[in-house]
Amino acid sequence: MSIKIGKFGFVNNFLPYYRLEQNGVRVIEALPKKLAGMFDEGKIDFAPVPSFYYIKNKDKLRTYEFCVASKNSVLSVVLVSNGKMRDGGSESIAVTDQTVTSLNLLKIILREKGRKNKIVPVNNCKASELLKHGTYALVIGDEAIKARLRYKVVMDLGVEWRELTGYPMVFGISTSRKDRDMTEVNRTVMDSIEWGEKNVEVVVAEAAEKFGMPVDFLDEYFKSLTYQMGAKEKRGLELFEEKCHEYGLL
């Protein structure tokens, strides 16, 4: 039986899988929420899953070294608006229904800041559509990168989490079912990441052509992320779980 490998359908997974796919390995791509669903249905054997999904299901999952985490600024999980964030915290925030981890991270940050913004779920991922339903919009992934060029970023959730805890924010962690050992697959992905980080100029050039994004931004973006689950990342994930329990999100 061939192993089915999945990845987030965002720029943030381009570097980790670049070398792997160049070597002919087929990878199934989907948005994080859908990827988690495919994992549930047994359509994928190894993939990064959203951190909130992992926390809710960790008793039946095996985790690996590959992750998607922000060192400080995440750049692609942001709150945008047509102006700066006002004091008071009563304005509404429209949130794409494609996110679970970033939504709960936002709820934690708002509670920590003492804000009471109304959160409005919207079945759309584009900032222009989200802003029709709220003063602010939480956008993720490639849509967040596009929104940075058009709207004012009033909050980078990676920065906020780092300031709150002093640790990286883990947005995704690689998993398999507990009864499946995907250590060799993880090693292959980590080898691909090592190659990508050593040859980042090649990856950036390819990504710029594929996604139509500026080379300078992509270089900054890939360097703002970490793909290895170290001690700091593990602690960041533990703190996210603790905060989710503290605020009744689990």
Order of alpha helices (4+ residues) and beta strands (2+ residues): beta-alpha-beta-alpha-beta-alpha-beta-beta-beta-alpha-beta-alpha-beta-alpha-beta-alpha-beta-alpha-alpha-alpha-beta-alpha
